[in-house]
């Protein structure tokens, strides 16, 4: 790694990624984690002093998550989306990965790869997509990047949502699609839970599902055109696809259970208003059971609790609400609700 430690010029995230030999998404992760220093311009853009970055990088010898490693390129191709069939590309990709067909990693990779490429073909409105597969340590990492309108903006416009972040929340629920006659809306939901790490970047936002840590996050992205889908599959220890589905289907194999992330209903960790509750609960009446994942939420207000556990529940009695992963203050507020306490 060669970095000019004498320059004090402020640079954007792409220059830092190139200098350190990592992806832009992980430079963003490092900055958010406080591992490398950054600042903001008056327009809100993140900038870096390369001298400070170099000093901190060398001093801490930062340990990056596995997905941050550059890795060895296994496959790279740009494909035209017009008339494309995802299984045709998969044949070329599967040979390059070296994954064994009768192993779980192969099944997971096949499922998620074809789902993400099919999304680009059917929904992106783009002309072409780049497909890249890399070996990173014991992981195989794929990226599919199209040149369409961007998935969050596409969902926002077609589902009449207030903003692009609301579109991300909808993706955590499942059964949300802009083409119900041809798609169930389940592909991204199950794909995000089948792999070790899953991310979507579009319209200046990134949504990351880290199943190794059991966490989700929304942040900024430099991807303004199209959608970039990236997923990490471990060669050993990958889950069976059928086990992923089993968590959310009933005895008749219907997709009847979901687990949306509460913290994605709003920027921040405090949930007070009824409007946030309404945003969270929209569309969840389609499920028989909803696990409301409160991980990362530090406080909820009485209005939020009342809207979810009394008002919404009263009008949707056939859906069972199960709050999970609550910190003590959140659990206290839920217990304080008379309606919730009697359930």
C-alpha positions in Angstrom: 0.0 0.0 0.0 1.4 3.4 -1.0 -0.1 6.5 0.4 1.3 10.0 0.2 1.5 10.9 3.9 2.7 14.5 3.2 -0.4 15.7 1.4 -3.0 17.6 3.4 -5.5 18.0 0.5 -9.0 17.0 1.4 -10.2 14.2 -0.8 -13.5 12.3 -1.4 -14.2 8.7 -0.4 -13.2 7.3 -3.8 -9.7 8.5 -3.5 -9.4 7.1 0.0 -10.7 3.7 -1.2 -8.2 3.6 -4.0 -5.3 4.6 -1.7 -6.1 2.0 0.9 -7.0 -0.7 -1.5 -10.5 -1.3 -0.2 -14.1 -0.7 -1.4 -15.8 2.7 -0.9 -18.5 1.0 1.3 -15.9 -0.1 3.8 -14.1 3.3 3.9 -17.6 4.6 4.8 -17.8 1.8 7.5 -14.4 2.8 8.8 -15.3 6.5 9.1 -18.7 5.7 10.7 -16.9 3.4 13.3 -14.4 6.2 14.1 -11.5 4.1 12.8 -10.4 6.8 10.4 -11.1 10.6 10.6 -13.4 12.4 8.3 -15.3 15.7 8.0 -18.2 17.2 6.1 -18.3 20.0 3.6 -21.0 22.7 3.8 -22.9 20.6 1.3 -22.9 17.5 3.5 -20.3 15.6 1.5 -17.8 13.4 3.4 -14.1 14.4 2.9 -10.9 13.1 4.2 -7.4 14.5 5.0 -5.1 11.8 3.6 -2.4 12.7 6.1 -4.7 12.0 9.0 -6.1 8.9 7.4 -2.7 7.5 6.8 -1.5 8.1 10.3 -4.6 6.5 11.9 -4.5 3.6 9.5 -0.9 2.8 10.3 -1.3 3.4 14.0 -4.2 1.2 14.6 -3.5 -1.4 11.9 -7.3 -1.5 11.4 -8.8 -4.9 11.1 -11.4 -4.9 8.4 -14.4 -7.1 8.1 -13.9 -10.0 5.6 -16.0 -8.3 2.9 -13.6 -5.3 2.9 -10.7 -7.3 1.5 -10.0 -6.9 -2.2 -9.7 -10.6 -2.9 -9.0 -12.5 -6.1 -11.1 -11.9 -9.2 -13.0 -15.0 -10.4 -15.4 -13.6 -12.9 -16.1 -10.2 -14.5 -18.5 -9.5 -17.3 -20.9 -6.7 -18.5 -24.1 -8.1 -19.8 -27.0 -6.5 -21.8 -30.2 -6.8 -19.9 -32.5 -6.8 -23.0 -33.8 -10.4 -23.4 -31.3 -11.7 -20.8 -32.0 -14.9 -18.9 -30.3 -15.1 -15.6 -29.6 -18.8 -15.7 -27.5 -18.3 -18.8 -25.2 -16.0 -16.9 -25.3 -18.3 -13.9 -23.8 -21.2 -16.0 -20.7 -19.1 -16.6 -20.5 -17.8 -13.1 -20.9 -21.2 -11.4 -18.0 -22.6 -13.3 -15.8 -19.7 -12.2 -16.7 -19.9 -8.5 -15.5 -23.5 -8.0 -18.4 -24.1 -5.6 -19.5 -27.7 -5.3 -23.1 -28.3 -6.5 -24.1 -30.6 -3.6 -22.9 -28.2 -0.9 -25.0 -25.5 0.9 -22.9 -22.6 -0.4 -23.7 -23.5 -4.0 -27.4 -23.5 -3.4 -27.4 -20.2 -1.5 -25.1 -18.5 -4.1 -27.3 -19.8 -7.0 -30.5 -18.6 -5.3 -29.3 -15.1 -4.4 -27.4 -14.5 -7.6 -30.3 -15.4 -9.9 -32.7 -13.4 -7.7 -30.6 -10.3 -7.9 -29.8 -10.5 -11.6 -33.5 -11.2 -12.3 -34.4 -8.0 -10.4 -32.0 -6.0 -12.6 -33.5 -7.6 -15.7 -37.2 -7.1 -14.7 -37.3 -4.0 -12.6 -34.2 -1.7 -13.0 -35.2 -0.1 -16.3 -31.5 -0.3 -17.1 -29.7 -1.2 -20.3 -26.8 -3.3 -18.9 -25.3 -4.7 -15.7 -21.8 -5.5 -14.5 -21.3 -8.9 -12.8 -18.3 -9.5 -10.6 -17.3 -12.4 -8.4 -14.3 -12.5 -6.1 -12.8 -14.9 -3.7 -12.0 -13.2 -0.4 -10.5 -15.5 2.2 -13.0 -18.3 2.8 -15.8 -16.2 1.2 -17.1 -15.8 -2.3 -18.4 -12.3 -3.0 -20.6 -11.3 -5.9 -21.6 -7.8 -7.0 -24.3 -7.1 -9.6 -24.6 -3.4 -10.6 -27.1 -2.2 -13.1 -27.5 1.3 -14.7 -31.2 1.7 -14.1 -33.3 4.1 -11.9 -32.2 2.7 -8.5 -34.3 0.2 -6.5 -35.1 2.6 -3.6 -36.5 5.3 -5.9 -38.3 2.7 -8.0 -40.1 1.4 -4.9 -40.8 4.9 -3.5 -42.4 5.9 -6.7 -44.5 2.8 -7.4 -45.6 2.2 -3.8 -46.2 5.9 -3.1 -43.8 6.1 -0.2 -42.6 9.3 1.5 -38.9 8.8 0.8 -36.3 6.4 -0.3 -35.5 5.3 3.3 -39.1 4.1 3.6 -38.4 1.9 0.6 -35.6 0.2 2.6 -38.0 -0.5 5.5 -40.5 -2.1 3.1 -37.7 -4.5 1.8 -37.2 -5.7 5.4 -40.9 -6.8 5.5 -41.2 -8.9 2.4 -44.3 -9.3 0.2 -43.7 -5.8 -1.2 -43.5 -5.7 -5.0 -44.1 -3.2 -7.8 -45.3 -6.0 -10.1 -47.6 -8.3 -8.1 -48.8 -10.2 -11.2 -45.3 -11.5 -11.9 -43.4 -11.2 -8.6 -44.1 -12.1 -5.0 -41.8 -9.5 -3.4 -40.1 -12.2 -1.5 -36.8 -12.5 -3.3 -34.8 -9.7 -1.7 -36.3 -10.5 1.7 -35.0 -14.1 1.7 -31.8 -13.2 -0.2 -30.9 -10.7 2.5 -31.2 -13.4 5.2 -29.6 -16.3 3.3 -26.1 -15.0 3.0 -23.4 -13.8 5.5 -23.6 -10.2 4.4 -26.0 -8.6 2.0 -26.1 -5.0 0.8 -28.0 -2.8 -1.7 -26.7 0.6 -2.8 -28.8 3.0 -4.8 -30.0 6.6 -4.9 -27.3 7.7 -2.5 -28.2 5.2 0.2 -26.9 1.8 1.3 -28.7 -0.9 3.2 -26.5 -3.5 4.8 -27.7 -6.8 6.4 -24.9 -8.4 8.4 -26.2 -11.8 9.4 -22.8 -12.6 11.0 -23.4 -9.9 13.6 -27.2 -10.0 13.5 -27.5 -6.4 12.6 -28.8 -4.1 9.9 -27.8 -0.5 9.0 -28.7 2.3 6.6 -26.1 4.8 5.5 -24.8 6.9 2.6 -23.6 5.6 -0.7 -21.9 7.1 -3.7 -24.1 5.0 -6.0 -26.5 7.5 -7.5 -27.3 5.7 -10.8 -28.6 2.2 -10.8 -28.5 -0.4 -8.1 -25.5 -2.3 -6.8 -26.3 -5.6 -5.0 -23.4 -7.3 -3.1 -23.5 -10.5 -1.2 -21.0 -12.6 0.7 -21.3 -16.4 0.9 -18.9 -18.5 3.0 -17.6 -21.6 1.3 -18.0 -23.5 4.5 -20.8 -23.0 7.0 -23.4 -21.5 4.6 -27.0 -22.1 5.5 -29.3 -24.4 3.5 -31.8 -22.3 1.5 -34.7 -24.4 2.8 -33.6 -23.6 6.4 -33.8 -19.9 5.6 -37.4 -20.3 4.2 -38.4 -22.5 7.2 -38.0 -19.6 9.6 -40.7 -17.6 7.9 -43.2 -20.2 6.4 -46.0 -22.2 8.1 -46.8 -25.9 7.8 -48.4 -25.2 4.4 -45.2 -23.5 3.2 -46.9 -20.1 3.0 -44.8 -17.0 3.7 -46.7 -16.1 6.9 -44.1 -14.7 9.3 -41.8 -11.7 8.9 -39.2 -9.8 11.0 -38.9 -6.1 10.1 -36.2 -4.0 11.7 -37.9 -1.3 13.8 -34.8 1.0 13.7 -35.1 1.4 9.9 -38.5 3.1 10.4 -36.7 6.3 11.1 -33.2 7.8 11.1 -32.0 7.7 14.7 -32.7 5.4 17.7 -35.7 7.1 19.4 -39.2 6.2 18.3 -41.9 8.5 19.7 -44.5 9.4 17.1 -47.5 7.7 15.8 -46.4 8.5 12.2 -43.3 6.4 12.7 -45.5 3.5 14.0 -47.8 3.8 11.0 -44.8 3.7 8.7 -43.5 0.6 10.4 -46.8 -1.3 10.4 -47.9 -0.6 6.8 -48.5 -3.8 5.0 -47.8 -6.2 7.9 -51.5 -7.3 8.0 -50.5 -9.8 5.3 -48.7 -11.9 7.8 -50.0 -14.2 10.6 -47.0 -13.4 12.8 -44.7 -10.4 12.9 -41.5 -10.3 15.0 -40.8 -6.6 15.6 -37.0 -6.5 15.9 -36.1 -3.6 18.3 -32.3 -4.1 18.0 -30.6 -0.7 18.0 -33.6 1.1 19.3 -32.9 2.8 22.7 -36.2 4.5 23.4 -39.9 4.4 22.4 -42.7 6.8 23.2 -46.2 6.1 24.5 -47.7 7.3 21.2 -45.6 4.8 19.2 -46.4 1.9 21.6 -50.1 2.7 21.6 -50.3 3.0 17.9 -48.7 -0.4 17.3 -49.9 -2.5 20.2 -53.4 -1.1 20.7 -54.6 0.7 17.6 -53.0 -1.4 14.9 -53.5 -4.7 16.8 -57.1 -4.0 17.4 -57.8 -3.5 13.7 -55.7 -6.5 12.7 -56.5 -9.2 15.3 -55.4 -12.0 13.1 -51.8 -10.9 13.1 -49.7 -11.8 16.2 -47.1 -9.2 17.2 -43.9 -10.5 18.9 -41.4 -7.8 20.0 -37.8 -9.1 20.2 -34.4 -7.9 21.1 -35.5 -5.0 23.3 -33.3 -3.1 25.7 -34.7 -2.5 29.2 -36.2 1.0 28.6 -38.0 -0.2 25.5 -39.3 -3.3 27.2 -40.5 -1.1 30.2 -42.5 1.1 27.9 -44.1 -1.9 26.2 -44.9 -3.5 29.5 -46.3 -0.2 30.7 -49.0 -0.4 28.0 -52.1 -2.0 29.5 -53.1 -3.5 26.2 -49.6 -5.1 25.7 -49.5 -6.3 29.3 -52.6 -8.4 28.9 -51.4 -10.2 25.8 
